[in-house]
Amino acid sequence: MDIEIIAKALKELGHPTRLAIFKRLVKSGKQGVAVGVVQEELNVPGSTLSHHISGLASAGLIKQRREGRVLYCVVEYEKLLCVISFLQDECCIDEGSGL
């Protein structure tokens, strides 16, 4: 995956509030969780939560779906796994070379 895409994802996750939101979304699994539940559990004002969710969505880390009047956020697990894989790809590759 392109390093610019990974950098954007890591930048978004680098903010404490966004990281807390993302961690909560990961906990909810593939069905996602209602934005109102996240707001209540994390005690984040609505406008602030909306701003942070927008950042996570723009990085491709989450998607949103609407069911009636309820907005759900769902983690894009494939993207999350790509970010993790990027960080692990060359783990310990230099160990045998004496570097």
N, C-alpha and C positions, 0 to 999 in steps of 0.2 A: 504494500500500500504506500502511496505517496507520502513523503515525510511532512509535507505541508498540511495534509489532512489529519495526520496523527498529531502534529503540533497544535492544530486548532482544537482537537478533542481534549488534549492534555491541558491546554490553556483554560478551556471551559471548566474542566474538573479541578483546576488549580484554585478556585475560589471556595472558601469554606462553606458558604451557604449552598452553592451549586453542588458541591461534593456531598453534602448532607442530603439534599434533595435526590440526587442520583442514587445514593446508597439506599434511600427509602424506596425508590422505584425498583431497584434491583431486587429488594426484598419481596416485592409484590409478585414477581414472576411474570409470565407471558400474558396474563390477563390484565396487568396494569393496575393502576389505582386512581381513584378520582382525585382531581386537583384539590377539592375541598378537604379531603381526608389528609392530604399532604400538608395543606395550610394549617389545619387544626393540630396535627401531630407535631409539626415543627415550629408552630407559632410564628409563622412568617406572614407579614401583611400581604394582602392580595396583589397589589401592584408590584411589590418586590418579587413575589413568587412568580408572577407572570413574566417579569423581566428575566429571571434566572431560567425559567423553563424555556423561554424563547432562545436563550443562548445555548442550552443543551440541544434543543431541536435543530438550531442552525449548524451545529457541529455534527449532526447526524446521529447523536447518541440516544435520542428518544424520538418517538413519534406520538402523535395525539389522535384520539378518536372521540367522536361525540356520540353519545347515546341519549337521545332526547335533550334534556337540559344539562346533562352531566358530561363534563369533559374528563377523559381519562388520559393518562400518560403511561406509555409502555416503553421499556428499554429496547433499543435495537441491539440485541445480544450479539448479532454477527459483527457489528461495528465494534462493540466492546471487546470481543475476542480478537479482532484484527489489531486493536491497540495493544492488547496484552501480548499477542504473538509478535508484533513489531519489537516490543521491548525484550522479548526472550529469544528472538531469532538467532542471534549470534552469541548467546550466553556461553561463556567459558571457551570460546573458539581459540583464544590465544594461549590457553593454559599449556598446551603441548609445544608451543613455539618458543618458550622461554622469555616471552615479553612480560 
